[in-house]
Amino acid sequence: MRFRLLTATVFCLVLTASLNAAGMFSDVPLPKDLQLQGKMPAALTARAWSGRWRNPASPPGAGLNAIIIFERVAGKKAQIIYAYGDSPELQIKAGWARYEADLLTAGKKVRFSFTSKLGHVLDFEMAGAKLRGSMRGRNVKILMTPYQLGKK
């Protein structure tokens, strides 16, 4: 009896976490003409990533949801879709844009940067199943994990 109760509890927790993770990024629009192309270098462990930009001193719920998609990869060049949700406190409306980025590979790490349409230089480093980002000149960071497209 205890085993069944424990199993049911774990199942409910996993299901709730999955539903919350999928719904968490529902405010982030993605382009309708999304087309994944090109072979991914081995160091790129996922084609899509999601996370939340935060100032470490801010309350846990504060921040900006974001998704990065490597739409097209050709050698050391990538076309990236950067999408983000609404943030009334930052006066940002949800949107997305495509950017070109150079992929700098060092062992199992990949680095890339681009300047967003809001004028922020965003720097990223991927290592394994984590993509860490920072905004130059600001104390704002993001930790992204693989995102399954179509699960928005």
Buried (B, 14 or more C-beta within 10 A) or exposed (E): EEEEEEEEEEEEEEEEEEEEBBEBBEBBBBEEEEEEEBEEBEBBBBBBBBBBBBEEEEEEEBBBBBBBBBBBBEEEEBBBBBBBBBBEEBEBEBBBBEBEBEBEBEEEEBBBBBEBEEEBEBEBBBBEEBBBBBBEEEEBBBEBEEBEEEEB
